[in-house]
Amino acid sequence: MVDYRTQGQIAILEVNNPPVNALSIHVRKGLDDGISRAVRDPSVKAVIVIGKGRTFSSGADIKEFNKPQEGPRLTMVGKKLEESDKPVVAAIHGTCLGGGLEIALFCHYRIAVKSARVGFPEVLLGILPGAAGTQRLPRVTDVAVAMEMISTGKHVPAPKALEYGILDKIVQGDLLEEAVKFAKSVMGKPVQPCRLSDQPVKGADRLVQVFDAAMRQVKQRQRGFMAPVVCLKAVRSAAELPYNEGLLRENTLFTELMSSSQCAALRYAFFAERAAQRWQLPSGASAANTKPVPVKSTGVIGAGTMGQGIAICLLRVDYPVILVEQNQKLLDKGVEMIQLAFKDAVRRKLMTEDAMRHCMSNISPTVDMQQLANVDLVIEAVYENVALKQDIFRKLDVICKPSAVLCTNTSTISIDIIASATKRPGSVVGTHFFAPAHIMRLLENVYSKDTSAQAVATVMDLGKKIGKVSVLVKTCHGFVANRMFHHQGQEAALMLEEGALPEHIDKVMEDFGMSIGPMKVSDLSGVDIGWRIRHEVAKMEGVELTSQTRFFRGERYCTLPDKLYELGRLGRKTGKGWYRYEKPGGRVAMVDDEVTNLIKKHSAEMGIERRGISTQEIQERILYPAINEGFRILEEGVAAKPEDIDVIWWYGFSFPRYMGGPMFHASQVGLSKVYERICYYHQNFPYSSHWVPSDLLRKLASAPSPVPISQWMSYSQSKL
Ligand SMILES: CC(C)(COP(=O)(O)OP(=O)(O)OC[C@H]1O[C@@H](n2cnc3c(N)ncnc32)[C@H](O)[C@@H]1OP(=O)(O)O)[C@@H](O)C(=O)NCCC(=O)NCCSC(=O)/C=C/CCCCCCCCCCCCC(=O)O
């Protein structure tokens, strides 16, 4: 795990723990033994710590977190490195994160290659750098920089780290050779001035202002999230306490965070997100055994909001895009909007003018679908209408080359239905982007009964290339995201007619931790989207939805969202929806009397006596139908595992990651309690099928002891 060798008078400790040199017990032990050996050996005059493979170190081994700690502690290993009278040089490449950076800060010198990145991402796991990181970083760099780095977890590129004083030198060429040269240059020099524990905190005179400003920012940006707040307190203690007392304080705060439910949720999230990438089809084909189709050219059909966003995603990573619209006016408008989005990115210094020009030169706008004949992959992004989508796929089937992957950005329509319009259903796959497509990280990829493993591999790979988090699900109406979210929308509307108001529901859910409440989400995505979907389904079933409709498909139906739509209140884009906005496209949601009156009038017309609805009821009626649906989705194999559902909720609906996602949240509340409340609502609201308890949930709730989330799926086929 740590290879020890000498080169002349220099001892080299090479960490060798693939894939990312996590500091597991054997690595800590290896470093501990290595530094002791180097200190003991009179022929050794300097020591280098370096990482083998792709990276210096990704930090503590997260898999060891919930186990009793064995072997030497990181702080003890670090202390030995620092106390060595022989200079110790950390030679950094790849990433130097968390405990890895703590080790580097215990060394007397740090050199790195230009492409290296350093950082303290512990906060993203709900903890703080608990091996002296909060005490040592503000001693090597300014306290403001330390607070920013530790409370956000952002990686810092090597040139910036040099500027901050975290690194002593950036080297070019072979890292080990450069490290040897560097070690020779410092050999024999006293190490005492390089021991950070003896240094004062930098910028301590501005501590109070820096701390207050950082705290304000953290509370504003990360409401309800404990770790950043505690991180700031720990760094503050570095400036207020002597080094050793600061360490004790850091340890107390670390232990507090480590045992929190937020830390448990974030650890789960770390592995869940990676597990989602290891997709597998029922046929056994998987990420491990399937190669994607090479994609060099792409097409996007539809230059509306979604098409523009998707085109931007592709253009940003250098894919040429043939953008197709039905007429020149819509096409010109779409291209203009894409250009505006790039200009905005340039204005915000997210890209250069040159990069923007390059991206724009890669678009080929056309009204002629025949231009798609040679593309490797095409994404249809027209509005949600079965006949229209089928018509497009019928044409694509004729136009596109046989190897092309044909994707649809439908958000609800079964891929089986769309693929059936072609003679090559194996090439058809769903790529469900979330609005705004160039900003939201989630890509819900959807396979049909016929989709080939190669088509799946291609869209999963595409997701990675365009910087999305992809989750693979099986087709059904609404897939995972909208199928679960739909029930939230239904239940929110029903609560409105019973006595709640939009601002009331949103406040409860925002206090719960959602970045915006469900009514604001509806305004953001567009009131017309839900309207179109409901009316499309009704049309397919030969039903007409009117303002008098009380039941639809045997379910209690609330017409309030339809009434809002009919008033032209389509959400942010029209400047009014469930709220009023400062302008069309505005962001500031204001309570609108017109909506309050509409809701109250609606209740009266329906003969419903309005009542106060408690916080608990709002939370449960928003979350539990989605959770219940999540269990049905698992039962049906639409999602392969609960982790996939939670990933969808973090990235698609900004569900607070530190609460782990709806399925993890259910496991924290206790499945028997969740089941009991769902049964209670089912009794009270028998005409809402989303309250019929899922069978899988029932089985898990009645297990003699809580079933760990990793074992839920083993109950899906059981006969209990
Ligand atoms: C940027 C990365 C490093 C690499 O990214 P990428 O190239 O995309 O690769 P990935 O797919 O992400 O990762 C590849 C596989 O490696 C696994 N992995 C990655 N990092 C770790 C890790 N740190 N531990 C375990 N496993 C890891 C990953 O799961 C992949 O596996 P698989 O292929 O899916 O199977 C990126 O991976 C990344 O960002 N990693 C995380 C970096 C991070 O968060 N680092 C901080 C870790 S926390 C830390 O360092 C804390 C230190 C302080 C105190 C230490 C206390 C130890 C806890 C014991 C508890 C007892 C308390 C006693 C206190 C004391 O000791 O003082």
Ligand as a Chemical Component Dictionary entry (heavy atoms), coordinates in Angstrom:
data_LIG
# 
_chem_comp.id                   LIG 
_chem_comp.type                 NON-POLYMER 
_chem_comp.pdbx_formal_charge   0 
_chem_comp.three_letter_code    LIG 
# 
loop_
_chem_comp_atom.comp_id 
_chem_comp_atom.atom_id 
_chem_comp_atom.alt_atom_id 
_chem_comp_atom.type_symbol 
_chem_comp_atom.charge 
_chem_comp_atom.model_Cartn_x 
_chem_comp_atom.model_Cartn_y 
_chem_comp_atom.model_Cartn_z 
_chem_comp_atom.pdbx_ordinal 
LIG C1  C1  C 0 -12.031 13.230 -7.656  1  
LIG C2  C2  C 0 -12.071 11.757 -7.247  2  
LIG C3  C3  C 0 -10.953 11.453 -6.283  3  
LIG C4  C4  C 0 -11.877 10.872 -8.502  4  
LIG O1  O1  O 0 -12.960 11.029 -9.361  5  
LIG P1  P1  P 0 -13.199 10.062 -10.609 6  
LIG O2  O2  O 0 -11.922 9.961  -11.339 7  
LIG O3  O3  O 0 -14.402 10.554 -11.320 8  
LIG O4  O4  O 0 -13.460 8.623  -9.989  9  
LIG P2  P2  P 0 -14.665 8.127  -9.076  10 
LIG O5  O5  O 0 -15.563 7.292  -9.894  11 
LIG O6  O6  O 0 -15.246 9.221  -8.320  12 
LIG O7  O7  O 0 -13.870 7.224  -8.034  13 
LIG C5  C5  C 0 -13.252 6.010  -8.436  14 
LIG C6  C6  C 0 -13.538 4.952  -7.395  15 
LIG O8  O8  O 0 -12.886 5.326  -6.179  16 
LIG C7  C7  C 0 -13.817 5.374  -5.113  17 
LIG N1  N1  N 0 -13.395 6.463  -4.215  18 
LIG C8  C8  C 0 -13.072 7.715  -4.544  19 
LIG N2  N2  N 0 -12.691 8.412  -3.471  20 
LIG C9  C9  C 0 -12.779 7.570  -2.427  21 
LIG C10 C10 C 0 -12.513 7.698  -1.043  22 
LIG N3  N3  N 0 -12.049 8.863  -0.519  23 
LIG N4  N4  N 0 -12.726 6.633  -0.270  24 
LIG C11 C11 C 0 -13.173 5.466  -0.774  25 
LIG N5  N5  N 0 -13.442 5.262  -2.099  26 
LIG C12 C12 C 0 -13.232 6.310  -2.893  27 
LIG C13 C13 C 0 -15.168 5.652  -5.765  28 
LIG O9  O9  O 0 -16.196 5.202  -4.942  29 
LIG C14 C14 C 0 -15.020 4.837  -7.046  30 
LIG O10 O10 O 0 -15.287 3.503  -6.711  31 
LIG P3  P3  P 0 -16.164 2.583  -7.694  32 
LIG O11 O11 O 0 -15.389 2.520  -8.962  33 
LIG O12 O12 O 0 -17.465 3.293  -7.879  34 
LIG O13 O13 O 0 -16.263 1.300  -6.951  35 
LIG C15 C15 C 0 -13.453 11.425 -6.632  36 
LIG O14 O14 O 0 -13.559 10.042 -6.441  37 
LIG C16 C16 C 0 -13.710 12.094 -5.326  38 
LIG O15 O15 O 0 -14.068 13.243 -5.295  39 
LIG N6  N6  N 0 -13.565 11.340 -4.246  40 
LIG C17 C17 C 0 -13.925 11.753 -2.900  41 
LIG C18 C18 C 0 -12.953 12.712 -2.346  42 
LIG C19 C19 C 0 -13.339 13.060 -0.927  43 
LIG O16 O16 O 0 -14.464 13.337 -0.603  44 
LIG N7  N7  N 0 -12.328 13.075 -0.073  45 
LIG C20 C20 C 0 -12.487 13.370 1.330   46 
LIG C21 C21 C 0 -12.700 12.110 2.089   47 
LIG S1  S1  S 0 -13.013 12.451 3.784   48 
LIG C22 C22 C 0 -11.496 12.789 4.415   49 
LIG O17 O17 O 0 -10.514 12.759 3.727   50 
LIG C23 C23 C 0 -11.505 13.105 5.843   51 
LIG C24 C24 C 0 -10.377 13.253 6.515   52 
LIG C25 C25 C 0 -10.430 13.680 7.890   53 
LIG C26 C26 C 0 -10.384 12.700 9.034   54 
LIG C27 C27 C 0 -10.168 11.357 8.764   55 
LIG C28 C28 C 0 -11.016 10.501 9.659   56 
LIG C29 C29 C 0 -11.225 9.131  9.146   57 
LIG C30 C30 C 0 -12.573 8.558  9.504   58 
LIG C31 C31 C 0 -12.590 7.576  10.577  59 
LIG C32 C32 C 0 -13.626 7.825  11.591  60 
LIG C33 C33 C 0 -13.114 7.889  13.003  61 
LIG C34 C34 C 0 -12.865 9.259  13.527  62 
LIG C35 C35 C 0 -11.422 9.528  13.981  63 
LIG C36 C36 C 0 -10.854 10.876 13.597  64 
LIG C37 C37 C 0 -9.339  10.897 13.169  65 
LIG O18 O18 O 0 -8.799  9.945  12.589  66 
LIG O19 O19 O 0 -8.701  11.900 13.385  67 
# 
loop_
_chem_comp_bond.comp_id 
_chem_comp_bond.atom_id_1 
_chem_comp_bond.atom_id_2 
_chem_comp_bond.value_order 
_chem_comp_bond.pdbx_ordinal 
LIG C1  C2  SING 1  
LIG C2  C3  SING 2  
LIG C2  C4  SING 3  
LIG C2  C15 SING 4  
LIG C4  O1  SING 5  
LIG O1  P1  SING 6  
LIG P1  O2  DOUB 7  
LIG P1  O3  SING 8  
LIG P1  O4  SING 9  
LIG O4  P2  SING 10 
LIG P2  O5  DOUB 11 
LIG P2  O6  SING 12 
LIG P2  O7  SING 13 
LIG O7  C5  SING 14 
LIG C5  C6  SING 15 
LIG C6  O8  SING 16 
LIG C6  C14 SING 17 
LIG O8  C7  SING 18 
LIG C7  N1  SING 19 
LIG C7  C13 SING 20 
LIG N1  C8  SING 21 
LIG N1  C12 SING 22 
LIG C8  N2  DOUB 23 
LIG N2  C9  SING 24 
LIG C9  C10 SING 25 
LIG C9  C12 DOUB 26 
LIG C10 N3  SING 27 
LIG C10 N4  DOUB 28 
LIG N4  C11 SING 29 
LIG C11 N5  DOUB 30 
LIG N5  C12 SING 31 
LIG C13 O9  SING 32 
LIG C13 C14 SING 33 
LIG C14 O10 SING 34 
LIG O10 P3  SING 35 
LIG P3  O11 DOUB 36 
LIG P3  O12 SING 37 
LIG P3  O13 SING 38 
LIG C15 O14 SING 39 
LIG C15 C16 SING 40 
LIG C16 O15 DOUB 41 
LIG C16 N6  SING 42 
LIG N6  C17 SING 43 
LIG C17 C18 SING 44 
LIG C18 C19 SING 45 
LIG C19 O16 DOUB 46 
LIG C19 N7  SING 47 
LIG N7  C20 SING 48 
LIG C20 C21 SING 49 
LIG C21 S1  SING 50 
LIG S1  C22 SING 51 
LIG C22 O17 DOUB 52 
LIG C22 C23 SING 53 
LIG C23 C24 DOUB 54 
LIG C24 C25 SING 55 
LIG C25 C26 SING 56 
LIG C26 C27 SING 57 
LIG C27 C28 SING 58 
LIG C28 C29 SING 59 
LIG C29 C30 SING 60 
LIG C30 C31 SING 61 
LIG C31 C32 SING 62 
LIG C32 C33 SING 63 
LIG C33 C34 SING 64 
LIG C34 C35 SING 65 
LIG C35 C36 SING 66 
LIG C36 C37 SING 67 
LIG C37 O18 DOUB 68 
LIG C37 O19 SING 69 
# 
